[in-house]
Amino acid sequence: MKQRDMFLQADAALRSVIDRITPAQLGLPAPAAWSRTENPTLRDILASHAEDEAWLPAVLAGRTIDEVGDTYQGELLGDDPIGNYDRINEATTMVVMADLDPDKVVHLSYGDYPLAEVLQHTALYRAFQAWSIARHIGLDYSLPDELVENLWEQIAPDIELWRGFGVFPPEVPVPEGANREVQLLGKAGYWREQSA
């Protein structure tokens, strides 16, 4: 299932960035657009990703928000934020790698979708967050080539439709001769020059 491949690549990309966050960086301010929390920190963003990871196995099993309740809300990071995120991520990865029915209807807060489409939706969020967090904390980071190609194949053809739903910001210009990753980031409205 190509959507599963893209999800696993995007999820691994996000984890690889999260694993490079230092304890001191967790207290850094994060862009307000990344969170519903007032004055979010990078730890708040990590907490949101941990909750999202923890929810996904229940979503893929077909459970609704009402059925799950507040099971995955609250403090999931504890005294070992990166380690606890990694443990949640590993559990989710095992579920996604199982024998899943791509056509099974699963329930998100914004509607019911085939499982494969849910993995696609989730993958694009994780992929662009991986790049954005890396850029935010000054990492020398590029999205993996295979992930970039999957995003081009699965997301780029419908990017204006996604943009119409408010998923992507306006397209931004990129340097002439930019590589495939930078072209994709520009098309999706995420490209920013690295600060000096």
N, C-alpha and C positions, 0 to 999 in steps of 0.2 A: 504494500500500500504506500504510494508515494507521499501521501499526507503524513503517514506515520514516520517515514524516513525524515521528512522535513522537520516534524516536531522533535524527534530525537536529536537531530543536528542542532536545532535552535535551543533546545533545552540544555544540551551539553555546552553550547556556546555561552549561554547565560551563566551556567554554573562555573565555567572556567573563569569568567570575569569576577563573579562573586567570590570565588576562592582566592582572588588576588586583593580583595579589600582588606585593609589592615584594621585592627580594632580602633585605632585613632580616627580612621576615615568614617567609621559608622556614625559619628556625631556631626559630620559635615552637612550643611544645608543641601537639600535636594530641590530641583525645580518644582514649583507648586503644581505644574501641569501633570506631574507624575503621580499625584496622590490626592485623595479627598481629605487627608489630614492637614490641618492648618500648620503652616511652617514646618513641612516635613524634613526629616533628616534622612541620610542614607540608610540608617537602621530601619526607619519606617518603611522605606521602599523594599528593603530585604524582608521585613515582616509581611508585607503585602504579597511578595512573591512566594514566601513560605506558605501562606494561607492558600494561595492559588494552586501551588503544587499539592498541598494536602487534600484539597477538594477534588482534584482531577480524577482519582480512582473512583470516587463515589459517582461523579458525573458520568464517567464511562460505563459504570455499572447500571446506569439508567435511573439513579435516584434523583429526586427533586430537591429543591432548596428546603421545602417544608419537611420532607422526610429526614434530611440530614440535620436540620435545625442549626444550633450554634456550635456543633461539634468541633469545627475547625477555626472558630473565631477566638480571639484573645491572644495571649502571649505564647507563641510557639518556639521562639528563639532561645529563651532562657539565658543562662550564663555563658553559653557557647554558641553564639549566633551563626557563625559560618558552619560549624560542625553539625548543628541541628538542622540547618537548611540542607546540608549535604545528605543527611539521613532521610529527610522527607523526600528529597529529589531521587534518591536511590529507590525508595519504595514506589514512587510514581513511575520511574523508568521500568521497573519490573512489570508493572501492570500494563504499560503501553506496549511492551515487547511481547505480551501474551497474544494468544490467538483471538483477535478482536474482529467483530463483524462490522465492516466499514459502513454498512447501510443501516445499522441499528440506530433508532431515533433516541437521542439523549437530550437532556433538558438544561438549558442555560438560563440565566436571569433575563436575557433578551429574546428568548424564543427556543423552539425545538428544532434540532438540526440532525442530519446524519452524523454518526460518529466521526467519519473521515473528515467532514467539514469542520467539526469542532476541533480536531487536531490541527487542521490548517489555520483556523482562527487563532488558536493558542500559540502556534508556532510563530506567526508573524509578530505577535506582541513580544514574545521572548527574544526573538532575533534582534529586533530594533532596540529593545531595552538593553540587551548585551552590549551593543555598539554604543548606545547613549551613556550607559553607566561607565563604560571604559573611557569614553571621551571626557566625561564629567570629572573623573579622578585622575586623568592625565596618563592613562596607560597607552603604551604603544601596542595597538590592537587592531586586527582586521578580522572580519567575519570569515569563517572557513569557506574555501572556494566551492565545495559541494553545496553548502547552504546557500551561498549567493546564487548558484545556478538553479537550485530548487525554487528559491524566491522569485527569480526571473520567470521561471516556467509557470509557477502556480499563482503568483500574486500580480506581477507586472502587467499582464494583459488586462486585468480588471481594476487597475489602480485608481482610475478616475471614478469608478463606481464606489470603491472603498472610500475615496476622498469625499464623495458626496454624502456618505454616511457619517462623516466626521472622524474616520479612523486615521487618516493621514492629513498632515498639514499641507499647505501649498507647496508645489514643486519648487526647488531652489536650484540656481545655476551651479554647475561644477566646473572645475578647471578643464581647459581644452586638453584632449588626449587622456582624460581620466580613465582609470581602469574600470572593470565591470562592477566591482563593489561600490566605488564612488558614484558611478552612474546610477546604480540602483538606489543608493542613499539619497541622491539628489532628486530622483524621480519620486521617492516616497516622502520627500520634504525633511529629511533628517540630516543631510550633509552640513557640516560646519567645519571650517578650517580649525586645525589644532591651535590652541592658544600658545603663545611663546612662553 
